[in-house]
Amino acid sequence: GQAIYAALFPPETAAHRTLADAPKRILLVTTDNDVDAVPWEYAYGSYGSEDSESFLVQECHFVRGVPADQRIAPPTLDTSLHIVAVPSNPLSHELDPLNIDGEWMRLKEIIQHVPYAITLERTRPPTIEQVRTLVANQRQRVIHFMGHGGQQETGNVLCFEKDNGDLELVTAKQFMLRVRGTVFLVTLNACVTATPGATTFSNLAAALVRQKTPYALGMRFSISDEDARAFSRVFYSDLARGSSVEEALLQARLTL
């Protein structure tokens, strides 16, 4: 973490001096795959004071973004929180079985205990076509995908189900074409959905943002069920109370 901090904020540079003012937000923009592959979120160093060190993601809004010419205006969630959950556990000898019903019940229990109005809708069956049905002609939906993710030569894939429960691999491009223009946030509780690779579709979370989805949360590594549950509880609770995505993410990181 200290080595990453030193690379990101070298001494005697404008970037390093800016931290002395304790900025509320750090937007990281990378245009090189090798640089993007660095887990900058582990940066550990001084923030606002040379006498105190900590992880920057626990001090301020630390987010990744796209170059200025690709950005959209900063969005706000001006409707009540409406989550379209996609618990997918296809029948396939190629995949390890998941306790997907357990994940769904945990998410449902989390939402039920938030004392604010949240609509939680389950995608039945968890096909890409049904996802499209639930978001068509809507706006500011939140999609929460729970299942397997993977990488192919062409980029990231999500393991959806067919109508009969068999595996259907949905590519990053196919997924984006189905949800673009309808979602405010996509949460990908699936492995390697934010892992840089050889193509522009390797990092699904980044690809979604390049296609004008305001926010996307993906995973570079795996996390435990307990951590995933804690993250969802804090993150969606803060969002329901009117916090920004970036503030909700900060609070979830503090909890973890």
C-alpha positions as CSV (number, residue, x, y, z in Angstrom):
1,G,0.0,0.0,0.0
2,Q,2.8,2.4,0.8
3,A,4.6,1.6,-2.5
4,I,1.4,2.2,-4.5
5,Y,0.9,5.5,-2.6
6,A,4.4,6.6,-3.5
7,A,3.9,5.8,-7.1
8,L,0.6,7.6,-7.3
9,F,1.7,10.7,-5.3
10,P,5.5,11.1,-5.6
11,P,7.0,13.6,-3.2
12,E,7.4,17.2,-4.4
13,T,4.7,16.9,-7.0
14,A,1.4,18.8,-7.5
15,A,-0.5,15.6,-6.8
16,H,1.3,15.1,-3.5
17,R,0.8,18.7,-2.4
18,T,-2.9,18.5,-3.2
19,L,-3.4,15.8,-0.6
20,A,-2.3,18.3,2.1
21,D,-5.7,20.1,1.5
22,A,-7.5,16.8,2.2
23,P,-9.6,16.8,-1.0
24,K,-13.1,15.2,-0.6
25,R,-12.7,13.3,-3.9
26,I,-10.0,11.6,-5.9
27,L,-10.8,10.6,-9.5
28,L,-8.3,8.2,-11.0
29,V,-8.2,8.1,-14.8
30,T,-5.9,5.6,-16.5
31,T,-5.7,5.0,-20.2
32,D,-3.0,2.2,-20.1
33,N,-3.9,-1.4,-19.3
34,D,-0.7,-2.0,-17.3
35,V,-1.3,1.1,-15.2
36,D,-5.0,0.3,-14.8
37,A,-4.2,-3.2,-13.6
38,V,-2.5,-1.8,-10.5
39,P,-4.8,-2.1,-7.4
40,W,-4.6,1.6,-6.6
41,E,-7.3,1.3,-4.0
42,Y,-4.6,-0.2,-1.7
43,A,-2.8,3.2,-1.5
44,Y,-1.7,3.8,2.1
45,G,-0.2,7.1,3.1
46,S,-0.7,10.6,4.6
47,Y,-3.9,12.4,3.9
48,G,-4.3,16.0,5.0
49,S,-1.5,15.6,7.6
50,E,2.0,14.2,7.4
51,D,1.6,12.9,11.0
52,S,-1.2,10.5,10.1
53,E,-1.3,7.6,7.6
54,S,-4.2,5.5,6.4
55,F,-5.8,3.9,3.4
56,L,-7.0,6.7,1.1
57,V,-10.2,4.8,0.3
58,Q,-11.1,5.2,4.0
59,E,-10.5,9.0,4.0
60,C,-12.2,10.3,0.8
61,H,-14.2,9.3,-2.2
62,F,-11.7,7.3,-4.3
63,V,-13.2,6.4,-7.6
64,R,-12.0,5.4,-11.1
65,G,-13.3,7.3,-14.1
66,V,-13.0,7.9,-17.8
67,P,-11.2,10.7,-19.6
68,A,-12.9,14.1,-19.6
69,D,-14.1,13.9,-23.2
70,Q,-16.0,10.7,-22.4
71,R,-17.8,11.8,-19.2
72,I,-21.4,12.6,-18.6
73,A,-22.7,15.2,-16.2
74,P,-22.6,14.0,-12.5
75,P,-25.9,12.2,-12.0
76,T,-28.1,12.2,-8.9
77,L,-30.6,9.5,-8.0
78,D,-33.8,11.5,-8.1
79,T,-36.2,8.6,-7.7
80,S,-36.7,6.0,-4.9
81,L,-34.2,3.1,-5.0
82,H,-35.4,0.3,-7.3
83,I,-33.1,-2.7,-7.3
84,V,-33.4,-5.4,-10.0
85,A,-31.7,-8.4,-8.5
86,V,-30.4,-11.2,-10.8
87,P,-29.5,-14.3,-8.7
88,S,-28.1,-16.7,-11.4
89,N,-27.1,-20.3,-10.7
90,P,-27.2,-22.2,-14.0
91,L,-27.0,-26.0,-14.2
92,S,-23.6,-26.7,-15.6
93,H,-20.8,-29.1,-14.9
94,E,-18.4,-26.3,-15.8
95,L,-19.4,-24.2,-12.8
96,D,-19.1,-24.6,-9.1
97,P,-22.6,-24.6,-7.5
98,L,-23.6,-21.5,-5.6
99,N,-25.9,-20.9,-2.7
100,I,-27.8,-18.4,-4.8
101,D,-31.1,-18.7,-2.9
102,G,-29.1,-18.0,0.3
103,E,-27.6,-14.9,-1.3
104,W,-31.0,-13.7,-2.5
105,M,-32.5,-14.2,1.0
106,R,-29.7,-12.3,2.6
107,L,-30.2,-9.4,0.1
108,K,-33.9,-9.5,0.8
109,E,-33.4,-9.4,4.6
110,I,-30.9,-6.5,4.2
111,I,-33.4,-4.5,2.2
112,Q,-36.3,-5.3,4.6
113,H,-34.3,-3.8,7.5
114,V,-33.7,-0.5,5.8
115,P,-36.3,2.0,7.2
116,Y,-36.7,3.7,3.8
117,A,-38.7,2.9,0.7
118,I,-36.8,0.5,-1.5
119,T,-38.3,-1.7,-4.3
120,L,-36.5,-5.0,-4.6
121,E,-37.5,-7.0,-7.7
122,R,-36.2,-10.5,-8.5
123,T,-35.5,-11.5,-12.1
124,R,-37.4,-14.7,-12.7
125,P,-36.1,-16.6,-14.6
126,P,-32.6,-15.0,-14.4
127,T,-32.2,-14.7,-18.2
128,I,-30.8,-11.7,-20.0
129,E,-34.1,-11.3,-21.8
130,Q,-36.0,-11.1,-18.5
131,V,-33.5,-8.4,-17.3
132,R,-34.3,-6.4,-20.4
133,T,-38.0,-6.8,-19.7
134,L,-37.7,-5.4,-16.2
135,V,-35.6,-2.4,-17.2
136,A,-37.1,-1.6,-20.6
137,N,-38.3,2.0,-20.9
138,Q,-37.4,2.6,-17.2
139,R,-34.8,5.0,-15.8
140,Q,-32.4,4.9,-12.9
141,R,-32.7,1.3,-12.1
142,V,-30.1,-0.5,-10.0
143,I,-29.0,-3.9,-11.3
144,H,-27.5,-6.3,-8.7
145,F,-26.1,-9.4,-10.4
146,M,-25.2,-12.4,-8.2
147,G,-23.5,-15.3,-9.9
148,H,-20.4,-16.4,-11.7
149,G,-18.3,-14.2,-13.9
150,G,-15.4,-15.2,-16.2
151,Q,-13.0,-14.1,-18.9
152,Q,-12.7,-15.1,-22.5
153,E,-10.5,-13.9,-25.3
154,T,-13.1,-11.3,-26.3
155,G,-13.6,-10.1,-22.8
156,N,-15.7,-10.6,-19.7
157,V,-18.7,-12.9,-19.5
158,L,-21.6,-13.3,-17.0
159,C,-23.1,-16.7,-16.4
160,F,-26.9,-16.2,-16.9
161,E,-29.5,-18.9,-17.2
162,K,-31.6,-20.0,-20.1
163,D,-35.3,-20.6,-19.6
164,N,-34.6,-24.2,-18.8
165,G,-31.9,-23.4,-16.2
166,D,-29.0,-24.3,-18.4
167,L,-25.9,-22.0,-18.7
168,E,-25.9,-19.1,-21.0
169,L,-22.7,-17.1,-21.3
170,V,-23.6,-13.4,-21.8
171,T,-20.7,-11.3,-23.1
172,A,-19.9,-7.9,-21.7
173,K,-21.1,-6.3,-25.0
174,Q,-24.4,-8.2,-25.0
175,F,-25.0,-7.2,-21.4
176,M,-24.3,-3.5,-22.1
177,L,-26.6,-3.5,-25.1
178,R,-29.5,-4.8,-23.0
179,V,-29.2,-2.3,-20.1
180,R,-27.8,0.9,-21.6
181,G,-29.8,4.0,-21.0
182,T,-32.0,2.4,-18.3
183,V,-29.7,2.0,-15.3
184,F,-28.1,4.3,-12.7
185,L,-25.9,1.7,-11.1
186,V,-24.8,-1.8,-11.8
187,T,-23.4,-3.9,-8.9
188,L,-21.6,-7.0,-10.1
189,N,-21.3,-9.5,-7.3
190,A,-19.3,-11.8,-9.5
191,C,-15.6,-12.6,-9.8
192,V,-13.2,-10.8,-12.2
193,T,-15.9,-8.3,-13.4
194,A,-13.5,-5.4,-12.9
195,T,-10.3,-7.1,-14.0
196,P,-8.3,-5.3,-16.8
197,G,-7.4,-7.5,-19.8
198,A,-6.5,-7.5,-23.4
199,T,-9.7,-6.1,-24.8
200,T,-12.0,-3.1,-23.9
201,F,-14.6,-5.6,-22.7
202,S,-12.3,-7.4,-20.3
203,N,-13.2,-5.0,-17.5
204,L,-17.0,-5.1,-17.5
205,A,-17.4,-2.4,-14.9
206,A,-15.2,0.0,-16.8
207,A,-16.9,-0.8,-20.1
208,L,-20.3,0.0,-18.7
209,V,-19.1,3.4,-17.6
210,R,-17.6,4.1,-21.0
211,Q,-21.1,3.4,-22.4
212,K,-22.6,6.1,-20.2
213,T,-23.8,4.0,-17.3
214,P,-23.2,6.5,-14.4
215,Y,-21.8,4.0,-11.9
216,A,-20.6,0.4,-12.0
217,L,-19.1,-1.7,-9.2
218,G,-17.2,-4.8,-10.0
219,M,-14.7,-7.2,-8.4
220,R,-11.0,-7.7,-9.2
221,F,-10.7,-10.6,-6.8
222,S,-13.0,-12.8,-4.7
223,I,-14.6,-11.8,-1.4
224,S,-16.2,-13.9,1.3
225,D,-20.0,-14.2,1.7
226,E,-19.8,-12.3,5.0
227,D,-18.0,-9.4,3.4
228,A,-20.4,-9.3,0.5
229,R,-23.4,-9.3,2.9
230,A,-21.8,-6.5,5.0
231,F,-21.1,-4.4,1.9
232,S,-24.6,-4.7,0.6
233,R,-26.2,-3.8,3.9
234,V,-24.2,-0.6,4.4
235,F,-24.1,0.4,0.7
236,Y,-27.8,0.1,0.0
237,S,-28.8,1.5,3.3
238,D,-26.8,4.7,2.7
239,L,-28.1,5.0,-0.9
240,A,-31.7,4.6,0.4
241,R,-31.1,7.5,2.8
242,G,-30.1,9.8,0.0
243,S,-26.3,9.4,0.1
244,S,-24.4,9.6,-3.2
245,V,-23.0,6.4,-4.6
246,E,-19.5,7.6,-3.8
247,E,-20.3,8.3,-0.1
248,A,-22.2,5.0,0.2
249,L,-19.1,3.3,-1.2
250,L,-16.9,5.0,1.3
251,Q,-19.1,3.9,4.2
252,A,-19.1,0.3,2.9
253,R,-15.3,0.4,2.7
254,L,-15.1,1.7,6.3
255,T,-17.3,-1.2,7.4
256,L,-15.2,-3.8,5.6
